[in-house]
């Protein structure tokens, strides 16, 4: 089956993916495809965490991998995304992981008959990031229902925010957004950062997506850091058991100060660690479920 956005999955399926990821992490669940499954990783946008943790997940599952590079592919001769993916299907790949700069690129891939796992599309969805965020929250609090989350920053251009808010609300969490007006997304609850900071369980910072801005940010990075960045003084205002998350990469000393990146409340590197295990669970589900859902 395809895993394109979490909206396509029932809550029970999301919970099962998280349970499996936790079992993979603890070592109580093991799968070895013994080199019999081949997965192609097609990244049309730069990526460190998602790309290489999918690759790591594939190694841990005993899959073989093919790494695609746009620059040396026939895309450069004008080949379409569909024809590229159909080629991978034709040569016998078992599943494809795709990150693409275009929103909902997968709508162009309706006639593909091998599973597609979305590793992030434009500003729309980032299902594996949302799952690793949920796994990190589940490990911390043991539940989702009733938790309050504050997402701060470039909400408008963030597939992480768009993906997370939808799934977190489905799981019973209260999600608030904050940041400069220019990055506001009218679809979501917008609050005052300083007022909400001491009331939430999870503070999630977002990277300003400089590469996606239609025009330059109206304020300097220093001013952004003063008004919306998290620093040690702001950390002191958080609830005792509250945690800090960031999908990374981060703009150090813009949305997050150096001394907060690895502070006691930060779960940023745990998020990255968990990314491997949720991606193992996603690959297993995509390979094992033969239903057509494109
Ligand atoms: N969080 C995230 O998607 O990071 P990468 O862009 O490095 O994959």
py3Dmol code that shows the C-alpha trace and the ligand (Angstrom):
import py3Dmol

protein = """\
ATOM      1  CA  UNK A   1       0.000   0.000   0.000  1.00  0.00           C
ATOM      2  CA  UNK A   2       0.985   3.625  -0.439  1.00  0.00           C
ATOM      3  CA  UNK A   3       1.672   5.819   2.601  1.00  0.00           C
ATOM      4  CA  UNK A   4       1.184   9.312   1.228  1.00  0.00           C
ATOM      5  CA  UNK A   5      -0.475  11.235   4.066  1.00  0.00           C
ATOM      6  CA  UNK A   6      -1.614  10.258   7.539  1.00  0.00           C
ATOM      7  CA  UNK A   7      -5.178  11.386   6.754  1.00  0.00           C
ATOM      8  CA  UNK A   8      -5.436   8.205   4.658  1.00  0.00           C
ATOM      9  CA  UNK A   9      -4.770   6.048   7.734  1.00  0.00           C
ATOM     10  CA  UNK A  10      -7.259   5.231  10.490  1.00  0.00           C
ATOM     11  CA  UNK A  11      -6.269   6.208  14.052  1.00  0.00           C
ATOM     12  CA  UNK A  12      -5.844   2.491  14.847  1.00  0.00           C
ATOM     13  CA  UNK A  13      -3.405   2.117  11.939  1.00  0.00           C
ATOM     14  CA  UNK A  14      -1.374   5.109  13.169  1.00  0.00           C
ATOM     15  CA  UNK A  15      -1.306   3.628  16.669  1.00  0.00           C
ATOM     16  CA  UNK A  16      -0.207   0.266  15.266  1.00  0.00           C
ATOM     17  CA  UNK A  17       2.635   1.910  13.319  1.00  0.00           C
ATOM     18  CA  UNK A  18       3.799   3.631  16.513  1.00  0.00           C
ATOM     19  CA  UNK A  19       3.567   0.410  18.547  1.00  0.00           C
ATOM     20  CA  UNK A  20       5.623  -1.411  15.914  1.00  0.00           C
ATOM     21  CA  UNK A  21       8.192   1.393  15.840  1.00  0.00           C
ATOM     22  CA  UNK A  22       8.564   1.177  19.621  1.00  0.00           C
ATOM     23  CA  UNK A  23       8.954  -2.615  19.372  1.00  0.00           C
ATOM     24  CA  UNK A  24      11.632  -2.217  16.678  1.00  0.00           C
ATOM     25  CA  UNK A  25      13.430   0.221  18.971  1.00  0.00           C
ATOM     26  CA  UNK A  26      13.248  -2.128  21.968  1.00  0.00           C
ATOM     27  CA  UNK A  27      14.306  -5.084  19.844  1.00  0.00           C
ATOM     28  CA  UNK A  28      11.128  -7.045  20.636  1.00  0.00           C
ATOM     29  CA  UNK A  29      10.170  -6.982  16.940  1.00  0.00           C
ATOM     30  CA  UNK A  30      12.638  -8.048  14.279  1.00  0.00           C
ATOM     31  CA  UNK A  31      12.220  -8.452  10.523  1.00  0.00           C
ATOM     32  CA  UNK A  32      14.849  -9.546   8.044  1.00  0.00           C
ATOM     33  CA  UNK A  33      13.882  -9.453   4.375  1.00  0.00           C
ATOM     34  CA  UNK A  34      17.290 -11.017   3.758  1.00  0.00           C
ATOM     35  CA  UNK A  35      18.050  -8.959   0.672  1.00  0.00           C
ATOM     36  CA  UNK A  36      14.858 -10.077  -1.095  1.00  0.00           C
ATOM     37  CA  UNK A  37      13.242  -6.607  -1.094  1.00  0.00           C
ATOM     38  CA  UNK A  38      14.709  -3.708  -3.033  1.00  0.00           C
ATOM     39  CA  UNK A  39      13.728  -0.143  -2.199  1.00  0.00           C
ATOM     40  CA  UNK A  40      14.564   2.907  -4.302  1.00  0.00           C
ATOM     41  CA  UNK A  41      15.013   6.240  -2.542  1.00  0.00           C
ATOM     42  CA  UNK A  42      14.146   9.150  -4.823  1.00  0.00           C
ATOM     43  CA  UNK A  43      14.952  12.510  -3.243  1.00  0.00           C
ATOM     44  CA  UNK A  44      14.201  15.518  -5.445  1.00  0.00           C
ATOM     45  CA  UNK A  45      14.947  17.926  -2.598  1.00  0.00           C
ATOM     46  CA  UNK A  46      17.890  18.114  -0.215  1.00  0.00           C
ATOM     47  CA  UNK A  47      17.490  15.955   2.887  1.00  0.00           C
ATOM     48  CA  UNK A  48      19.770  14.562   5.558  1.00  0.00           C
ATOM     49  CA  UNK A  49      17.524  13.094   8.293  1.00  0.00           C
ATOM     50  CA  UNK A  50      14.702  11.690   6.192  1.00  0.00           C
ATOM     51  CA  UNK A  51      16.872  10.363   3.382  1.00  0.00           C
ATOM     52  CA  UNK A  52      19.502   8.634   5.463  1.00  0.00           C
ATOM     53  CA  UNK A  53      17.168   7.387   8.172  1.00  0.00           C
ATOM     54  CA  UNK A  54      15.024   5.743   5.479  1.00  0.00           C
ATOM     55  CA  UNK A  55      18.243   4.177   4.200  1.00  0.00           C
ATOM     56  CA  UNK A  56      19.184   3.088   7.729  1.00  0.00           C
ATOM     57  CA  UNK A  57      15.672   1.642   8.242  1.00  0.00           C
ATOM     58  CA  UNK A  58      16.050  -0.287   4.981  1.00  0.00           C
ATOM     59  CA  UNK A  59      19.416  -1.703   6.101  1.00  0.00           C
ATOM     60  CA  UNK A  60      17.982  -2.716   9.462  1.00  0.00           C
ATOM     61  CA  UNK A  61      15.136  -4.557   7.697  1.00  0.00           C
ATOM     62  CA  UNK A  62      17.597  -6.403   5.470  1.00  0.00           C
ATOM     63  CA  UNK A  63      16.422  -4.633   2.292  1.00  0.00           C
ATOM     64  CA  UNK A  64      18.653  -3.699  -0.613  1.00  0.00           C
ATOM     65  CA  UNK A  65      18.560  -0.044  -1.618  1.00  0.00           C
ATOM     66  CA  UNK A  66      18.935   2.002  -4.778  1.00  0.00           C
ATOM     67  CA  UNK A  67      19.894   5.632  -4.370  1.00  0.00           C
ATOM     68  CA  UNK A  68      18.556   7.886  -7.128  1.00  0.00           C
ATOM     69  CA  UNK A  69      20.216  11.193  -7.959  1.00  0.00           C
ATOM     70  CA  UNK A  70      18.252  13.677 -10.039  1.00  0.00           C
ATOM     71  CA  UNK A  71      21.387  15.310 -11.489  1.00  0.00           C
ATOM     72  CA  UNK A  72      22.648  12.097 -13.097  1.00  0.00           C
ATOM     73  CA  UNK A  73      19.231  10.725 -14.117  1.00  0.00           C
ATOM     74  CA  UNK A  74      17.222  11.033 -17.327  1.00  0.00           C
ATOM     75  CA  UNK A  75      15.088  13.681 -15.608  1.00  0.00           C
ATOM     76  CA  UNK A  76      17.853  15.933 -16.965  1.00  0.00           C
ATOM     77  CA  UNK A  77      16.841  14.822 -20.491  1.00  0.00           C
ATOM     78  CA  UNK A  78      13.228  15.786 -19.791  1.00  0.00           C
ATOM     79  CA  UNK A  79      11.859  12.486 -18.447  1.00  0.00           C
ATOM     80  CA  UNK A  80       8.772  12.997 -16.272  1.00  0.00           C
ATOM     81  CA  UNK A  81       8.342  11.943 -12.640  1.00  0.00           C
ATOM     82  CA  UNK A  82       5.768   9.351 -13.740  1.00  0.00           C
ATOM     83  CA  UNK A  83       8.100   7.798 -16.351  1.00  0.00           C
ATOM     84  CA  UNK A  84      10.944   7.777 -13.829  1.00  0.00           C
ATOM     85  CA  UNK A  85       8.889   5.969 -11.194  1.00  0.00           C
ATOM     86  CA  UNK A  86       7.387   3.596 -13.801  1.00  0.00           C
ATOM     87  CA  UNK A  87      10.965   2.724 -14.793  1.00  0.00           C
ATOM     88  CA  UNK A  88      11.791   1.724 -11.218  1.00  0.00           C
ATOM     89  CA  UNK A  89       8.620  -0.382 -11.129  1.00  0.00           C
ATOM     90  CA  UNK A  90       9.592  -2.029 -14.461  1.00  0.00           C
ATOM     91  CA  UNK A  91      13.093  -2.958 -13.342  1.00  0.00           C
ATOM     92  CA  UNK A  92      11.664  -4.785 -10.328  1.00  0.00           C
ATOM     93  CA  UNK A  93      11.910  -2.449  -7.354  1.00  0.00           C
ATOM     94  CA  UNK A  94       9.537  -3.488  -4.527  1.00  0.00           C
ATOM     95  CA  UNK A  95       8.786  -0.018  -3.084  1.00  0.00           C
ATOM     96  CA  UNK A  96       9.744   3.605  -3.627  1.00  0.00           C
ATOM     97  CA  UNK A  97      10.426   6.378  -1.136  1.00  0.00           C
ATOM     98  CA  UNK A  98       9.935   9.839  -2.657  1.00  0.00           C
ATOM     99  CA  UNK A  99      10.594  13.350  -1.451  1.00  0.00           C
ATOM    100  CA  UNK A 100       9.505  16.015  -3.923  1.00  0.00           C
ATOM    101  CA  UNK A 101       9.311  19.804  -3.944  1.00  0.00           C
ATOM    102  CA  UNK A 102       5.811  19.731  -5.519  1.00  0.00           C
ATOM    103  CA  UNK A 103       2.678  19.576  -3.331  1.00  0.00           C
ATOM    104  CA  UNK A 104       0.870  16.235  -3.861  1.00  0.00           C
ATOM    105  CA  UNK A 105       3.325  15.068  -6.551  1.00  0.00           C
ATOM    106  CA  UNK A 106       1.842  11.612  -5.998  1.00  0.00           C
ATOM    107  CA  UNK A 107      -1.335  12.565  -7.865  1.00  0.00           C
ATOM    108  CA  UNK A 108       0.781  12.110 -11.011  1.00  0.00           C
ATOM    109  CA  UNK A 109       1.574   8.517 -10.017  1.00  0.00           C
ATOM    110  CA  UNK A 110      -1.892   6.944 -10.103  1.00  0.00           C
ATOM    111  CA  UNK A 111      -0.902   4.025 -12.364  1.00  0.00           C
ATOM    112  CA  UNK A 112       2.082   2.912 -10.345  1.00  0.00           C
ATOM    113  CA  UNK A 113       1.598  -0.573  -8.922  1.00  0.00           C
ATOM    114  CA  UNK A 114       4.323  -0.728  -6.277  1.00  0.00           C
ATOM    115  CA  UNK A 115       4.048   0.981  -2.862  1.00  0.00           C
ATOM    116  CA  UNK A 116       5.041   4.649  -2.650  1.00  0.00           C
ATOM    117  CA  UNK A 117       6.098   6.114   0.704  1.00  0.00           C
ATOM    118  CA  UNK A 118       5.949   9.900   0.831  1.00  0.00           C
ATOM    119  CA  UNK A 119       9.102  11.365   2.380  1.00  0.00           C
ATOM    120  CA  UNK A 120       7.682  14.891   2.180  1.00  0.00           C
ATOM    121  CA  UNK A 121       5.819  16.801  -0.555  1.00  0.00           C
ATOM    122  CA  UNK A 122       6.155  20.562  -0.961  1.00  0.00           C
ATOM    123  CA  UNK A 123       4.295  22.397   1.810  1.00  0.00           C
ATOM    124  CA  UNK A 124       1.673  19.683   2.280  1.00  0.00           C
ATOM    125  CA  UNK A 125       2.650  16.550   4.191  1.00  0.00           C
ATOM    126  CA  UNK A 126       5.545  14.833   5.910  1.00  0.00           C
ATOM    127  CA  UNK A 127       4.055  11.595   7.300  1.00  0.00           C
ATOM    128  CA  UNK A 128       7.281  10.000   8.540  1.00  0.00           C
ATOM    129  CA  UNK A 129       8.217  13.200  10.408  1.00  0.00           C
ATOM    130  CA  UNK A 130       4.776  13.302  12.045  1.00  0.00           C
ATOM    131  CA  UNK A 131       5.087   9.678  13.096  1.00  0.00           C
ATOM    132  CA  UNK A 132       8.506  10.193  14.665  1.00  0.00           C
ATOM    133  CA  UNK A 133       7.186  13.279  16.452  1.00  0.00           C
ATOM    134  CA  UNK A 134       4.237  11.253  17.756  1.00  0.00           C
ATOM    135  CA  UNK A 135       6.525   8.418  18.845  1.00  0.00           C
ATOM    136  CA  UNK A 136       8.704  10.879  20.777  1.00  0.00           C
ATOM    137  CA  UNK A 137       5.623  12.389  22.477  1.00  0.00           C
ATOM    138  CA  UNK A 138       4.195   8.930  23.248  1.00  0.00           C
ATOM    139  CA  UNK A 139       7.484   7.822  24.837  1.00  0.00           C
ATOM    140  CA  UNK A 140       7.561  10.990  26.931  1.00  0.00           C
ATOM    141  CA  UNK A 141       3.955  11.240  28.129  1.00  0.00           C
ATOM    142  CA  UNK A 142       2.527   7.774  27.429  1.00  0.00           C
ATOM    143  CA  UNK A 143      -0.571   9.353  25.838  1.00  0.00           C
ATOM    144  CA  UNK A 144      -1.791  11.983  23.374  1.00  0.00           C
ATOM    145  CA  UNK A 145      -5.276  12.864  24.678  1.00  0.00           C
ATOM    146  CA  UNK A 146      -5.369  16.279  26.363  1.00  0.00           C
ATOM    147  CA  UNK A 147      -1.739  17.275  25.683  1.00  0.00           C
ATOM    148  CA  UNK A 148      -1.194  20.871  24.590  1.00  0.00           C
ATOM    149  CA  UNK A 149       1.250  21.624  21.778  1.00  0.00           C
ATOM    150  CA  UNK A 150       2.535  25.035  20.685  1.00  0.00           C
ATOM    151  CA  UNK A 151       4.088  25.172  17.205  1.00  0.00           C
ATOM    152  CA  UNK A 152       6.087  28.341  16.623  1.00  0.00           C
ATOM    153  CA  UNK A 153       7.507  29.796  13.447  1.00  0.00           C
ATOM    154  CA  UNK A 154       7.010  29.474   9.737  1.00  0.00           C
ATOM    155  CA  UNK A 155       3.669  27.667   9.849  1.00  0.00           C
ATOM    156  CA  UNK A 156       2.654  28.790   6.364  1.00  0.00           C
ATOM    157  CA  UNK A 157       5.475  27.036   4.490  1.00  0.00           C
ATOM    158  CA  UNK A 158       5.866  24.031   6.775  1.00  0.00           C
ATOM    159  CA  UNK A 159       4.754  20.552   5.726  1.00  0.00           C
ATOM    160  CA  UNK A 160       5.726  19.425   9.243  1.00  0.00           C
ATOM    161  CA  UNK A 161       3.200  21.828  10.789  1.00  0.00           C
ATOM    162  CA  UNK A 162       0.470  20.981   8.276  1.00  0.00           C
ATOM    163  CA  UNK A 163       0.989  17.253   8.711  1.00  0.00           C
ATOM    164  CA  UNK A 164       1.317  17.385  12.497  1.00  0.00           C
ATOM    165  CA  UNK A 165      -1.625  19.636  13.300  1.00  0.00           C
ATOM    166  CA  UNK A 166      -4.090  17.422  11.423  1.00  0.00           C
ATOM    167  CA  UNK A 167      -2.946  14.174  13.009  1.00  0.00           C
ATOM    168  CA  UNK A 168      -2.378  15.597  16.504  1.00  0.00           C
ATOM    169  CA  UNK A 169      -5.937  16.953  16.627  1.00  0.00           C
ATOM    170  CA  UNK A 170      -7.283  13.578  15.496  1.00  0.00           C
ATOM    171  CA  UNK A 171      -5.412  12.011  18.420  1.00  0.00           C
ATOM    172  CA  UNK A 172      -7.000  14.390  20.936  1.00  0.00           C
ATOM    173  CA  UNK A 173      -4.210  16.930  21.354  1.00  0.00           C
ATOM    174  CA  UNK A 174      -4.798  20.683  21.504  1.00  0.00           C
ATOM    175  CA  UNK A 175      -2.563  22.392  18.957  1.00  0.00           C
ATOM    176  CA  UNK A 176      -1.784  26.121  18.887  1.00  0.00           C
ATOM    177  CA  UNK A 177       0.404  28.080  16.483  1.00  0.00           C
ATOM    178  CA  UNK A 178       2.374  31.278  16.928  1.00  0.00           C
ATOM    179  CA  UNK A 179       5.000  33.385  15.184  1.00  0.00           C
ATOM    180  CA  UNK A 180       5.161  36.394  12.887  1.00  0.00           C
ATOM    181  CA  UNK A 181       1.958  37.396  11.063  1.00  0.00           C
ATOM    182  CA  UNK A 182       3.691  36.803   7.726  1.00  0.00           C
ATOM    183  CA  UNK A 183       4.072  33.086   8.552  1.00  0.00           C
ATOM    184  CA  UNK A 184       0.571  32.630   9.984  1.00  0.00           C
ATOM    185  CA  UNK A 185      -1.742  30.008   8.503  1.00  0.00           C
ATOM    186  CA  UNK A 186      -5.369  31.117   8.898  1.00  0.00           C
ATOM    187  CA  UNK A 187      -6.541  27.497   9.095  1.00  0.00           C
ATOM    188  CA  UNK A 188      -5.039  26.997  12.560  1.00  0.00           C
ATOM    189  CA  UNK A 189      -5.477  28.475  16.054  1.00  0.00           C
ATOM    190  CA  UNK A 190      -3.048  31.387  16.437  1.00  0.00           C
ATOM    191  CA  UNK A 191      -2.024  32.553  19.927  1.00  0.00           C
ATOM    192  CA  UNK A 192       0.375  34.881  21.731  1.00  0.00           C
ATOM    193  CA  UNK A 193       3.695  33.056  22.142  1.00  0.00           C
ATOM    194  CA  UNK A 194       4.687  34.432  25.566  1.00  0.00           C
ATOM    195  CA  UNK A 195       1.226  33.826  27.052  1.00  0.00           C
ATOM    196  CA  UNK A 196       0.944  30.243  25.817  1.00  0.00           C
ATOM    197  CA  UNK A 197       4.536  29.115  26.453  1.00  0.00           C
ATOM    198  CA  UNK A 198       4.058  28.308  30.205  1.00  0.00           C
ATOM    199  CA  UNK A 199       0.836  26.357  29.543  1.00  0.00           C
ATOM    200  CA  UNK A 200       1.881  23.732  27.006  1.00  0.00           C
ATOM    201  CA  UNK A 201       3.422  20.259  27.213  1.00  0.00           C
ATOM    202  CA  UNK A 202       5.253  20.386  23.890  1.00  0.00           C
ATOM    203  CA  UNK A 203       6.996  23.404  22.385  1.00  0.00           C
ATOM    204  CA  UNK A 204       7.757  22.701  18.734  1.00  0.00           C
ATOM    205  CA  UNK A 205       9.984  25.111  16.849  1.00  0.00           C
ATOM    206  CA  UNK A 206      10.040  25.255  13.080  1.00  0.00           C
ATOM    207  CA  UNK A 207      12.802  26.251  10.726  1.00  0.00           C
ATOM    208  CA  UNK A 208      12.141  29.382   8.731  1.00  0.00           C
ATOM    209  CA  UNK A 209      11.952  27.907   5.239  1.00  0.00           C
ATOM    210  CA  UNK A 210      14.055  30.599   3.591  1.00  0.00           C
ATOM    211  CA  UNK A 211      14.092  28.629   0.332  1.00  0.00           C
ATOM    212  CA  UNK A 212      10.271  28.700   0.155  1.00  0.00           C
ATOM    213  CA  UNK A 213       9.655  32.371   0.981  1.00  0.00           C
ATOM    214  CA  UNK A 214       7.944  34.320  -1.794  1.00  0.00           C
ATOM    215  CA  UNK A 215       9.702  37.476  -0.591  1.00  0.00           C
ATOM    216  CA  UNK A 216      12.360  38.191   2.008  1.00  0.00           C
ATOM    217  CA  UNK A 217      11.379  37.937   5.664  1.00  0.00           C
ATOM    218  CA  UNK A 218      10.276  41.384   6.873  1.00  0.00           C
ATOM    219  CA  UNK A 219      12.438  41.290  10.015  1.00  0.00           C
ATOM    220  CA  UNK A 220      16.101  40.530  10.622  1.00  0.00           C
ATOM    221  CA  UNK A 221      17.145  37.158  11.993  1.00  0.00           C
ATOM    222  CA  UNK A 222      18.197  38.927  15.206  1.00  0.00           C
ATOM    223  CA  UNK A 223      14.737  40.435  15.637  1.00  0.00           C
ATOM    224  CA  UNK A 224      13.107  37.072  14.897  1.00  0.00           C
ATOM    225  CA  UNK A 225      15.326  35.479  17.537  1.00  0.00           C
ATOM    226  CA  UNK A 226      14.350  38.169  20.069  1.00  0.00           C
ATOM    227  CA  UNK A 227      10.626  37.881  19.437  1.00  0.00           C
ATOM    228  CA  UNK A 228      10.082  34.205  18.625  1.00  0.00           C
ATOM    229  CA  UNK A 229      13.311  32.264  19.171  1.00  0.00           C
ATOM    230  CA  UNK A 230      13.604  29.905  22.107  1.00  0.00           C
ATOM    231  CA  UNK A 231      16.445  30.678  24.488  1.00  0.00           C
ATOM    232  CA  UNK A 232      17.320  29.564  28.024  1.00  0.00           C
ATOM    233  CA  UNK A 233      15.259  32.353  29.617  1.00  0.00           C
ATOM    234  CA  UNK A 234      12.182  31.230  27.734  1.00  0.00           C
ATOM    235  CA  UNK A 235      12.927  27.582  28.560  1.00  0.00           C
ATOM    236  CA  UNK A 236      12.710  28.556  32.259  1.00  0.00           C
ATOM    237  CA  UNK A 237       9.115  29.701  31.692  1.00  0.00           C
ATOM    238  CA  UNK A 238       8.035  26.279  30.395  1.00  0.00           C
ATOM    239  CA  UNK A 239       6.150  23.716  32.523  1.00  0.00           C
ATOM    240  CA  UNK A 240       8.402  21.420  34.534  1.00  0.00           C
ATOM    241  CA  UNK A 241       7.755  18.343  32.390  1.00  0.00           C
ATOM    242  CA  UNK A 242       7.343  20.121  29.061  1.00  0.00           C
ATOM    243  CA  UNK A 243       9.649  19.227  26.173  1.00  0.00           C
ATOM    244  CA  UNK A 244      11.167  21.025  23.187  1.00  0.00           C
ATOM    245  CA  UNK A 245      11.004  19.561  19.704  1.00  0.00           C
ATOM    246  CA  UNK A 246      12.267  20.677  16.294  1.00  0.00           C
ATOM    247  CA  UNK A 247      12.144  18.645  13.062  1.00  0.00           C
ATOM    248  CA  UNK A 248      15.584  20.039  12.076  1.00  0.00           C
ATOM    249  CA  UNK A 249      17.618  21.182  10.316  1.00  0.00           C
ATOM    250  CA  UNK A 250      17.593  24.221  12.599  1.00  0.00           C
ATOM    251  CA  UNK A 251      18.764  27.766  12.069  1.00  0.00           C
ATOM    252  CA  UNK A 252      20.886  28.084  15.205  1.00  0.00           C
ATOM    253  CA  UNK A 253      20.367  31.364  17.036  1.00  0.00           C
ATOM    254  CA  UNK A 254      17.367  32.227  14.858  1.00  0.00           C
ATOM    255  CA  UNK A 255      14.458  30.011  15.973  1.00  0.00           C
ATOM    256  CA  UNK A 256      16.559  28.146  18.571  1.00  0.00           C
ATOM    257  CA  UNK A 257      19.550  29.317  20.575  1.00  0.00           C
ATOM    258  CA  UNK A 258      22.716  27.233  20.703  1.00  0.00           C
ATOM    259  CA  UNK A 259      22.307  26.550  24.420  1.00  0.00           C
ATOM    260  CA  UNK A 260      18.794  25.107  23.926  1.00  0.00           C
ATOM    261  CA  UNK A 261      19.581  22.628  21.129  1.00  0.00           C
ATOM    262  CA  UNK A 262      20.910  20.013  23.549  1.00  0.00           C
ATOM    263  CA  UNK A 263      19.390  21.285  26.811  1.00  0.00           C
ATOM    264  CA  UNK A 264      17.665  18.927  29.256  1.00  0.00           C
ATOM    265  CA  UNK A 265      14.205  19.610  27.788  1.00  0.00           C
ATOM    266  CA  UNK A 266      15.285  19.138  24.187  1.00  0.00           C
ATOM    267  CA  UNK A 267      14.179  15.944  22.444  1.00  0.00           C
ATOM    268  CA  UNK A 268      15.570  16.948  19.047  1.00  0.00           C
ATOM    269  CA  UNK A 269      18.135  14.156  18.714  1.00  0.00           C
ATOM    270  CA  UNK A 270      15.708  11.604  20.149  1.00  0.00           C
ATOM    271  CA  UNK A 271      13.319  12.612  17.353  1.00  0.00           C
ATOM    272  CA  UNK A 272      16.050  11.788  14.831  1.00  0.00           C
ATOM    273  CA  UNK A 273      16.762   8.446  16.523  1.00  0.00           C
ATOM    274  CA  UNK A 274      13.053   7.556  16.493  1.00  0.00           C
ATOM    275  CA  UNK A 275      12.887   8.420  12.795  1.00  0.00           C
ATOM    276  CA  UNK A 276      14.682   5.177  11.921  1.00  0.00           C
ATOM    277  CA  UNK A 277      12.156   3.022  13.789  1.00  0.00           C
ATOM    278  CA  UNK A 278       8.983   4.691  12.470  1.00  0.00           C
ATOM    279  CA  UNK A 279      10.385   4.379   8.970  1.00  0.00           C
ATOM    280  CA  UNK A 280      11.005   0.650   9.550  1.00  0.00           C
ATOM    281  CA  UNK A 281       7.350   0.337  10.578  1.00  0.00           C
ATOM    282  CA  UNK A 282       6.199   2.297   7.512  1.00  0.00           C
ATOM    283  CA  UNK A 283       8.260   0.171   5.123  1.00  0.00           C
ATOM    284  CA  UNK A 284       6.917  -3.033   6.683  1.00  0.00           C
ATOM    285  CA  UNK A 285       3.325  -1.799   6.346  1.00  0.00           C
ATOM    286  CA  UNK A 286       3.835  -0.612   2.765  1.00  0.00           C
ATOM    287  CA  UNK A 287       5.412  -3.928   1.701  1.00  0.00           C
ATOM    288  CA  UNK A 288       2.978  -6.199   3.541  1.00  0.00           C
ATOM    289  CA  UNK A 289      -0.365  -4.585   2.746  1.00  0.00           C
ATOM    290  CA  UNK A 290      -1.273  -5.341  -0.851  1.00  0.00           C
ATOM    291  CA  UNK A 291      -4.326  -3.050  -0.983  1.00  0.00           C
ATOM    292  CA  UNK A 292      -4.362  -0.456  -3.781  1.00  0.00           C
ATOM    293  CA  UNK A 293      -4.964   3.006  -2.349  1.00  0.00           C
ATOM    294  CA  UNK A 294      -3.628   5.456  -4.913  1.00  0.00           C
TER     295      UNK A 294
END
"""
ligand_1 = """\
8
LIG
N 13.223 16.922 9.266
C 13.590 16.710 7.993
O 12.750 16.404 7.123
O 14.915 16.862 7.748
P 15.621 16.618 6.353
O 15.101 17.696 5.408
O 17.084 16.728 6.614
O 15.201 15.286 5.841
"""
view = py3Dmol.view(width=600, height=400)
view.addModel(protein, "pdb")
view.setStyle({"model": 0}, {"cartoon": {"style": "trace"}})
view.addModel(ligand_1, "xyz")
view.setStyle({"model": 1}, {"stick": {}})
view.zoomTo()
view.show()
